C-alpha cells in the first residue's frame, strides 16, 4: 500500500551521505536523484524512502509524532543499522531490544532530527 515516504532536509549533500551508508545495510540503492531530493529503494514493488528539500523553500523541520519505520531481516541487522546511524552522527532514541514480545526494534534521529525506527518481527510472543 505505501509507495514511498519522505522526510525533509536542510542539507541534501549531508543527508545523501548519511542515508547512502545507512540504507546500503538494508540493500537499498538510489532509485532517483533530482536537485531537490533523493530516493532509495530496491527493484520491484517495494516502497521507497526519500529525502527532500522542502518544496516551499522554507526550512525543513522534524514532525512531532512523525516517524518512518524501516524493516530489517533480523535482530542482528537491526543492531547494525542502529549502530551505523549513531556512527554517522544520528541521535539515539531507543536502543535495540524486544518490545511487545515479537517486535524487536531500535529508534534514532537523522541529522535533520527526523525520527526513524529499524525493526524486525521475531515470531515469538
Backbone as a printed PyTorch tensor [residue, N CA C, xyz], in Angstrom:
tensor([[[  0.8050,  -1.1850,   0.0000],
         [  0.0000,   0.0000,   0.0000],
         [  0.8580,   1.2620,   0.0000]],

        [[  1.9500,   1.3080,   0.7470],
         [  2.7870,   2.5010,   0.7820],
         [  3.7170,   2.4950,  -0.4190]],

        [[  3.7310,   3.5740,  -1.1670],
         [  4.6000,   3.7080,  -2.3310],
         [  5.9470,   4.2900,  -1.9650]],

        [[  5.9410,   5.3470,  -1.1340],
         [  7.1910,   5.9500,  -0.6810],
         [  6.9220,   6.8280,   0.5340]],

        [[  7.9770,   7.1050,   1.2630],
         [  7.9280,   8.0390,   2.3770],
         [  8.9500,   9.1330,   2.0980]],

        [[  8.7290,  10.2860,   2.6900],
         [  9.6370,  11.4090,   2.5090],
         [  9.8800,  12.0910,   3.8360]],

        [[ 11.1340,  12.4120,   4.1070],
         [ 11.4900,  13.2780,   5.2190],
         [ 12.2300,  14.4770,   4.6360]],

        [[ 12.1770,  15.5800,   5.3740],
         [ 12.8180,  16.7950,   4.9000],
         [ 14.2600,  16.9070,   5.3490]],

        [[ 15.0130,  17.7000,   4.6070],
         [ 16.3950,  18.0030,   4.9630],
         [ 16.7030,  19.4550,   4.6380]],

        [[ 17.6650,  19.9890,   5.3340],
         [ 18.1710,  21.3330,   5.0440],
         [ 19.5350,  21.2640,   4.3800]],

        [[ 20.0880,  20.0570,   4.2370],
         [ 21.3990,  19.8720,   3.6260],
         [ 21.3680,  18.5470,   2.8620]],

        [[ 21.0250,  18.6180,   1.5910],
         [ 20.8390,  17.4210,   0.7730],
         [ 22.1190,  16.5970,   0.6590]],

        [[ 23.2570,  17.2480,   0.4950],
         [ 24.5230,  16.5250,   0.3700],
         [ 24.8310,  15.7280,   1.6350]],

        [[ 24.6480,  16.3420,   2.7910],
         [ 24.8930,  15.6670,   4.0690],
         [ 23.9020,  14.5120,   4.2660]],

        [[ 22.6320,  14.7450,   3.9390],
         [ 21.6150,  13.6960,   4.0700],
         [ 21.9200,  12.5300,   3.1330]],

        [[ 22.3710,  12.8270,   1.9220],
         [ 22.6960,  11.7600,   0.9750],
         [ 23.8070,  10.8750,   1.5140]],

        [[ 24.8550,  11.4590,   2.0560],
         [ 25.9610,  10.6700,   2.6080],
         [ 25.4720,   9.8000,   3.7650]],

        [[ 24.6570,  10.3600,   4.6660],
         [ 24.1140,   9.6280,   5.8020],
         [ 23.2910,   8.4380,   5.3290]],

        [[ 22.3380,   8.6760,   4.4510],
         [ 21.4260,   7.6070,   4.0250],
         [ 22.0660,   6.6270,   3.0420]],

        [[ 23.0330,   7.0560,   2.2290],
         [ 23.7280,   6.0880,   1.3680],
         [ 24.3720,   5.0050,   2.2150]],

        [[ 25.0960,   5.4010,   3.2550],
         [ 25.7720,   4.4310,   4.1190],
         [ 24.7730,   3.6060,   4.9230]],

        [[ 23.7580,   4.2560,   5.4460],
         [ 22.7940,   3.5790,   6.3060],
         [ 21.9220,   2.5940,   5.5290]],

        [[ 21.3330,   3.0470,   4.4440],
         [ 20.3890,   2.2140,   3.7050],
         [ 21.0590,   1.1150,   2.8980]],

        [[ 22.3590,   1.2450,   2.6420],
         [ 23.0930,   0.1680,   1.9750],
         [ 23.0570,  -1.1030,   2.8160]],

        [[ 23.0160,  -0.9530,   4.1410],
         [ 22.9260,  -2.1260,   5.0180],
         [ 21.6390,  -2.9110,   4.7840]],

        [[ 20.6040,  -2.2260,   4.3030],
         [ 19.3150,  -2.8630,   4.0370],
         [ 19.1610,  -3.2650,   2.5730]],

        [[ 20.2210,  -3.1050,   1.7860],
         [ 20.1890,  -3.4950,   0.3810],
         [ 19.5430,  -2.4700,  -0.5340]],

        [[ 19.3400,  -1.2510,  -0.0400],
         [ 18.7190,  -0.2140,  -0.8640],
         [ 19.7770,   0.5270,  -1.6760]],

        [[ 19.3380,   1.0470,  -2.8040],
         [ 20.2110,   1.8580,  -3.6540],
         [ 19.4360,   3.0820,  -4.1200]],

        [[ 20.1490,   4.0580,  -4.6320],
         [ 19.4940,   5.2720,  -5.1270],
         [ 18.6400,   4.9020,  -6.3330]],

        [[ 17.3540,   5.2560,  -6.2570],
         [ 16.4130,   4.9880,  -7.3440],
         [ 16.1290,   6.2470,  -8.1580]],

        [[ 16.2420,   7.4130,  -7.5060],
         [ 16.1180,   8.6700,  -8.2390],
         [ 16.8990,   9.7520,  -7.5190]],

        [[ 17.3090,  10.7550,  -8.2910],
         [ 18.0190,  11.9080,  -7.7430],
         [ 17.6150,  13.1250,  -8.5640]],

        [[ 17.2150,  14.1800,  -7.8760],
         [ 16.9270,  15.4530,  -8.5250],
         [ 17.6720,  16.5510,  -7.7600]],

        [[ 17.5320,  17.7780,  -8.2000],
         [ 18.1760,  18.8900,  -7.4860],
         [ 17.5350,  19.1290,  -6.1160]],

        [[ 16.3520,  18.5620,  -5.8710],
         [ 15.6350,  18.7440,  -4.6030],
         [ 15.6200,  17.5100,  -3.7170]],

        [[ 15.9690,  16.3470,  -4.2430],
         [ 15.8580,  15.1750,  -3.3960],
         [ 16.4270,  13.9090,  -3.9780]],

        [[ 16.4360,  12.8870,  -3.1190],
         [ 16.9850,  11.5840,  -3.4670],
         [ 16.0520,  10.5180,  -2.8990]],

        [[ 15.8510,   9.4420,  -3.6590],
         [ 15.0340,   8.3290,  -3.1900],
         [ 15.8040,   7.0280,  -3.2660]],

        [[ 15.6790,   6.2040,  -2.2300],
         [ 16.3370,   4.9090,  -2.1610],
         [ 15.2880,   3.8130,  -2.1450]],

        [[ 15.6410,   2.6810,  -2.6820],
         [ 14.7380,   1.5410,  -2.6670],
         [ 15.4280,   0.3360,  -3.2480]],

        [[ 14.6230,  -0.6690,  -3.5460],
         [ 15.1240,  -1.8610,  -4.2070],
         [ 14.2180,  -2.1380,  -5.3970]],

        [[ 14.7200,  -2.8970,  -6.3180],
         [ 13.9640,  -3.1900,  -7.5260],
         [ 12.7150,  -3.9830,  -7.1560]],

        [[ 11.6250,  -3.6710,  -7.8070],
         [ 10.3770,  -4.3700,  -7.5490],
         [  9.3490,  -3.4530,  -6.9170]],

        [[  8.3430,  -4.0460,  -6.3650],
         [  7.2070,  -3.2920,  -5.8240],
         [  7.3800,  -2.9700,  -4.3450]],

        [[  8.5790,  -2.5210,  -3.9670],
         [  8.8390,  -2.1660,  -2.5830],
         [  8.7520,  -0.6510,  -2.4210]],

        [[  8.3190,  -0.1940,  -1.2640],
         [  8.2640,   1.2580,  -1.0330],
         [  9.6560,   1.8800,  -1.0880]],

        [[  9.6980,   3.1430,  -1.4830],
         [ 10.9390,   3.8970,  -1.4820],
         [ 10.9710,   4.8230,  -0.2760]],

        [[ 12.1770,   5.1960,   0.1230],
         [ 12.4170,   6.1790,   1.1730],
         [ 13.1280,   7.3460,   0.5070]],

        [[ 12.6480,   8.5620,   0.7330],
         [ 13.2800,   9.7090,   0.0940],
         [ 13.5320,  10.8380,   1.0840]],

        [[ 14.5020,  11.6610,   0.7250],
         [ 14.8620,  12.8580,   1.4780],
         [ 14.7690,  14.0170,   0.5010]],

        [[ 14.0630,  15.0660,   0.9250],
         [ 13.8160,  16.1850,   0.0140],
         [ 14.0500,  17.5290,   0.6940]],

        [[ 14.4980,  18.4930,  -0.0860],
         [ 14.4530,  19.8800,   0.3340],
         [ 12.9860,  20.3000,   0.2410]],

        [[ 12.4490,  21.0120,   1.2160],
         [ 11.0330,  21.3950,   1.1600],
         [ 10.6910,  22.1850,  -0.1040]],

        [[  9.5770,  21.8380,  -0.7090],
         [  9.1300,  22.4670,  -1.9490],
         [  8.8900,  23.9600,  -1.7860]],

        [[  8.3960,  24.3680,  -0.5940],
         [  8.0710,  25.7780,  -0.3870],
         [  9.2790,  26.6610,  -0.1020]],

        [[ 10.4710,  26.0730,  -0.0290],
         [ 11.6820,  26.8420,   0.2040],
         [ 11.9290,  27.1950,   1.6620]],

        [[ 10.9970,  26.8450,   2.5270],
         [ 11.1600,  27.1020,   3.9590],
         [ 12.0450,  26.0080,   4.5630]],

        [[ 12.6000,  26.2430,   5.7550],
         [ 13.4390,  25.2240,   6.3880],
         [ 12.6610,  23.9410,   6.6830]],

        [[ 13.3380,  22.8170,   6.5240],
         [ 12.7560,  21.5210,   6.8950],
         [ 12.7280,  21.4220,   8.4110]],

        [[ 11.6600,  20.8660,   8.9380],
         [ 11.5500,  20.6130,  10.3740],
         [ 11.0950,  19.1770,  10.5700]],

        [[ 11.4970,  18.5990,  11.6990],
         [ 11.0800,  17.2320,  12.0280],
         [  9.6790,  17.2780,  12.6200]],

        [[  8.8150,  16.3880,  12.2010],
         [  7.4450,  16.3440,  12.6950],
         [  7.3750,  15.7650,  14.0970]],

        [[  6.6080,  16.3870,  14.9570],
         [  6.3960,  15.8840,  16.3050],
         [  5.3920,  14.7440,  16.2340]],

        [[  5.8310,  13.5360,  16.5520],
         [  4.9710,  12.3640,  16.4630],
         [  5.0980,  11.6260,  15.1470]],

        [[  5.8150,  12.1860,  14.1830],
         [  6.0180,  11.5200,  12.8950],
         [  7.2420,  10.6180,  12.9620]],

        [[  7.1530,   9.4470,  12.3250],
         [  8.2750,   8.5130,  12.3140],
         [  8.1320,   7.6080,  11.1040]],

        [[  9.2610,   7.2410,  10.5260],
         [  9.3070,   6.2660,   9.4440],
         [  9.9660,   5.0130,  10.0020]],

        [[  9.3650,   3.8530,   9.7630],
         [  9.9160,   2.5850,  10.2340],
         [ 10.4750,   1.8010,   9.0550]],

        [[ 11.7190,   1.3720,   9.1930],
         [ 12.3960,   0.5780,   8.1780],
         [ 12.4730,  -0.8610,   8.6680]],

        [[ 12.1200,  -1.8140,   7.8210],
         [ 12.0970,  -3.2170,   8.2180],
         [ 13.4290,  -3.8920,   7.9050]],

        [[ 13.9150,  -4.6620,   8.8630],
         [ 15.1510,  -5.4260,   8.7120],
         [ 14.8250,  -6.9130,   8.7080]],

        [[ 15.7650,  -7.7100,   8.2310],
         [ 15.5840,  -9.1540,   8.1490],
         [ 15.6420,  -9.8370,   9.5070]],

        [[ 16.4690,  -9.3010,  10.4290],
         [ 16.6820,  -9.9850,  11.7000],
         [ 17.2030,  -9.0090,  12.7580]],

        [[ 17.3340,  -9.5050,  13.9800],
         [ 17.7710,  -8.6720,  15.0980],
         [ 19.1830,  -8.1340,  14.9020]],

        [[ 20.0700,  -8.9430,  14.3520],
         [ 21.4550,  -8.5160,  14.1330],
         [ 21.4950,  -7.3160,  13.1940]],

        [[ 20.6570,  -7.3280,  12.1620],
         [ 20.6270,  -6.2110,  11.2240],
         [ 20.0210,  -4.9670,  11.8790]],

        [[ 19.0420,  -5.1350,  12.7320],
         [ 18.5010,  -4.0100,  13.4970],
         [ 19.6290,  -3.3530,  14.2830]],

        [[ 20.4230,  -4.1610,  14.9530],
         [ 21.5300,  -3.6410,  15.7510],
         [ 22.5610,  -2.9270,  14.8840]],

        [[ 22.8970,  -3.5130,  13.7400],
         [ 23.8930,  -2.9120,  12.8340],
         [ 23.4300,  -1.5700,  12.2880]],

        [[ 22.1660,  -1.4920,  11.8780],
         [ 21.6450,  -0.2360,  11.3210],
         [ 21.6130,   0.8400,  12.4060]],

        [[ 21.1490,   0.4960,  13.6010],
         [ 21.1030,   1.4640,  14.7010],
         [ 22.5150,   1.9620,  15.0320]],

        [[ 23.4570,   1.0490,  15.1370],
         [ 24.8510,   1.4190,  15.4140],
         [ 25.3970,   2.3270,  14.3250]],

        [[ 25.1390,   1.9930,  13.0570],
         [ 25.6250,   2.7970,  11.9340],
         [ 25.0160,   4.1900,  11.9600]],

        [[ 23.7230,   4.2890,  12.2650],
         [ 23.0740,   5.6070,  12.3420],
         [ 23.7760,   6.4880,  13.3690]],

        [[ 24.1220,   5.9180,  14.5170],
         [ 24.8050,   6.7000,  15.5540],
         [ 26.2300,   7.0430,  15.1340]],

        [[ 26.9230,   6.1110,  14.4810],
         [ 28.2720,   6.3850,  13.9760],
         [ 28.2700,   7.5250,  12.9730]],

        [[ 27.1930,   7.6350,  12.1880],
         [ 27.0820,   8.6760,  11.1590],
         [ 26.6130,  10.0110,  11.7180]],

        [[ 26.3980,  10.0790,  13.0240],
         [ 26.0000,  11.3390,  13.6490],
         [ 24.5540,  11.4070,  14.0660]],

        [[ 23.7960,  10.3300,  13.8800],
         [ 22.4090,  10.3030,  14.3110],
         [ 22.3080,  10.2810,  15.8310]],

        [[ 21.1330,  10.5750,  16.3320],
         [ 20.8790,  10.6280,  17.7780],
         [ 20.0680,   9.4110,  18.2050]],

        [[ 20.4910,   8.7740,  19.2910],
         [ 19.7950,   7.6100,  19.8200],
         [ 18.4460,   8.0070,  20.3910]],

        [[ 17.4010,   7.2670,  20.0130],
         [ 16.0540,   7.4880,  20.5470],
         [ 15.4890,   6.2140,  21.1630]],

        [[ 16.3260,   5.1860,  21.2800],
         [ 15.8860,   3.9210,  21.8630],
         [ 16.7560,   2.7900,  21.3750]],

        [[ 17.5090,   2.1940,  22.2890],
         [ 18.4450,   1.1230,  21.9460],
         [ 17.7160,  -0.1120,  21.4260]],

        [[ 18.4100,  -0.9330,  20.6310],
         [ 17.8050,  -2.1690,  20.1450],
         [ 17.3220,  -3.0520,  21.2890]],

        [[ 16.1510,  -3.6220,  21.1050],
         [ 15.6150,  -4.5250,  22.1140],
         [ 14.2320,  -5.0110,  21.7420]],

        [[ 13.7950,  -6.0070,  22.4890],
         [ 12.4730,  -6.5860,  22.2880],
         [ 11.4220,  -5.6660,  22.8940]],

        [[ 10.3640,  -5.4510,  22.1460],
         [  9.2440,  -4.6400,  22.6080],
         [  7.9720,  -5.3870,  22.2350]],

        [[  7.1120,  -5.5690,  23.1740],
         [  5.8310,  -6.2450,  22.9250],
         [  5.9940,  -7.6640,  22.3840]],

        [[  6.9650,  -8.3960,  22.8820],
         [  7.1060,  -9.7980,  22.5100],
         [  7.7640, -10.0570,  21.1790]],

        [[  7.0230, -10.0040,  20.0850],
         [  7.5660, -10.3890,  18.7830],
         [  8.1520,  -9.2360,  17.9790]],

        [[  8.1700,  -8.0410,  18.5490],
         [  8.7130,  -6.8620,  17.8630],
         [ 10.0760,  -6.5400,  18.4470]],

        [[ 11.0970,  -6.5310,  17.5930],
         [ 12.4490,  -6.1710,  18.0100],
         [ 12.8210,  -4.9110,  17.2470]],

        [[ 13.0970,  -3.8250,  17.9580],
         [ 13.3430,  -2.5780,  17.2650],
         [ 14.3000,  -1.6530,  17.9730]],

        [[ 14.6780,  -0.6020,  17.2530],
         [ 15.5350,   0.4630,  17.7600],
         [ 15.0960,   1.7620,  17.0880]],

        [[ 15.4360,   2.8750,  17.7140],
         [ 14.9760,   4.1810,  17.2370],
         [ 16.1350,   5.1650,  17.2030]],

        [[ 16.1130,   6.0530,  16.2050],
         [ 17.1490,   7.0850,  16.1060],
         [ 16.6030,   8.2730,  15.3210]],

        [[ 17.3030,   9.3880,  15.4340],
         [ 17.0050,  10.5760,  14.6230],
         [ 18.1580,  10.8020,  13.6580]],

        [[ 17.8090,  11.2230,  12.4420],
         [ 18.8340,  11.5150,  11.4500],
         [ 19.4490,  12.8880,  11.7250]],

        [[ 20.2720,  13.3740,  10.8270],
         [ 20.9970,  14.6170,  11.0310],
         [ 20.1040,  15.8500,  11.0130]],

        [[ 18.8800,  15.7090,  10.5010],
         [ 17.9110,  16.8060,  10.4890],
         [ 16.8700,  16.6660,  11.5900]],

        [[ 17.0040,  15.6500,  12.4300],
         [ 16.0710,  15.4520,  13.5350],
         [ 14.8740,  14.5840,  13.2060]],

        [[ 14.8040,  14.0170,  11.9980],
         [ 13.7100,  13.1200,  11.6360],
         [ 13.8560,  11.8150,  12.3930]],

        [[ 12.7540,  11.3110,  12.9730],
         [ 12.7940,  10.0850,  13.7550],
         [ 12.5220,   8.8760,  12.8680]],

        [[ 13.3670,   7.8610,  13.0230],
         [ 13.2160,   6.6080,  12.3010],
         [ 13.2900,   5.4390,  13.2660]],

        [[ 12.6530,   4.3580,  12.8850],
         [ 12.7570,   3.0950,  13.6020],
         [ 13.3370,   2.0740,  12.6400]],

        [[ 14.0650,   1.1270,  13.1840],
         [ 14.5140,  -0.0410,  12.4430],
         [ 14.0100,  -1.2350,  13.2460]],

        [[ 13.3430,  -2.1860,  12.5950],
         [ 12.7060,  -3.2740,  13.3410],
         [ 12.6670,  -4.5660,  12.5400]],

        [[ 12.3840,  -5.6520,  13.2650],
         [ 12.0550,  -6.9310,  12.6510],
         [ 11.0460,  -7.6200,  13.5430]],

        [[ 10.3220,  -8.5350,  12.9810],
         [  9.3760,  -9.3460,  13.7520],
         [ 10.0760, -10.6630,  14.0470]],

        [[ 10.0960, -11.0360,  15.3240],
         [ 10.8690, -12.2080,  15.7350],
         [ 10.0790, -13.5010,  15.6920]],

        [[  8.7430, -13.4170,  15.6740],
         [  7.9180, -14.6090,  15.6240],
         [  7.6080, -15.2080,  16.9670]],

        [[  8.1840, -14.6620,  18.0390],
         [  7.8470, -15.1640,  19.3800],
         [  6.9020, -14.1940,  20.0590]],

        [[  6.1030, -14.6890,  20.9680],
         [  5.1450, -13.8300,  21.6870],
         [  5.5110, -13.6860,  23.1270]]])
